Amino acid sequence: MESERACKIPDDHAGHICELENSQEWDILAKVTSNPSMKCENCGAVANSGRNLCMPTELS
C-alpha cells in the first residue's frame, strides 16, 4: 500500500536521509546520523532526529 509508506512530513522531504543520499550530500548525512536515536519505518535508515526521516520512530 503506497499511502502507508508515504512521507509523514513531505514539506521537509528534501532534508530526509533518502533525499540526502540521492543528492550525495555526504557531509550533511554524516552530521545528521552521528548519534542516531530515530529510525525510518519505510527504509530502516537511522538519524539523530525524526525530522530527517519520512516515517520516524524511536530506536529500540
C-alpha positions in Angstrom: 0.0 0.0 0.0 1.7 3.2 -1.2 -0.2 5.5 1.1 1.1 3.6 4.2 4.7 4.2 3.1 4.2 7.9 2.2 6.3 10.5 3.9 4.7 11.8 7.0 6.5 15.2 6.7 6.5 16.0 3.0 7.4 19.7 3.5 10.7 18.6 5.0 11.4 15.8 2.5 14.5 17.5 1.0 16.2 17.0 4.3 15.4 13.4 4.8 18.0 10.7 4.6 16.7 9.2 1.3 16.9 12.6 -0.5 20.3 13.4 1.0 21.6 10.1 -0.2 20.1 10.7 -3.7 21.8 14.1 -3.8 25.0 12.6 -2.5 25.1 15.1 0.4 27.7 13.0 2.3 28.8 15.8 4.7 25.3 16.5 5.8 24.5 12.8 6.1 27.4 12.3 8.4 26.2 15.1 10.7 22.5 14.0 10.9 23.5 10.4 11.5 26.3 10.8 14.0 24.3 9.9 17.1 21.1 8.2 15.9 18.1 7.9 18.1 15.4 7.6 15.4 14.7 5.0 12.7 12.6 5.3 9.5 9.8 2.8 9.3 9.9 2.9 5.5 13.6 2.2 4.8 15.3 1.5 8.1 17.6 4.5 7.9 18.7 5.9 11.2 19.2 9.6 12.1 19.7 11.9 15.1 16.3 13.4 14.7 13.0 12.4 13.3 12.9 15.5 11.1 15.4 13.7 8.8 13.2 10.6 8.2 10.0 10.0 6.3 8.3 7.9 8.9 10.3 8.4 12.1 10.1 6.1 15.1 12.3 5.8 18.1 15.1 3.2 18.0 14.5 0.4 20.4 
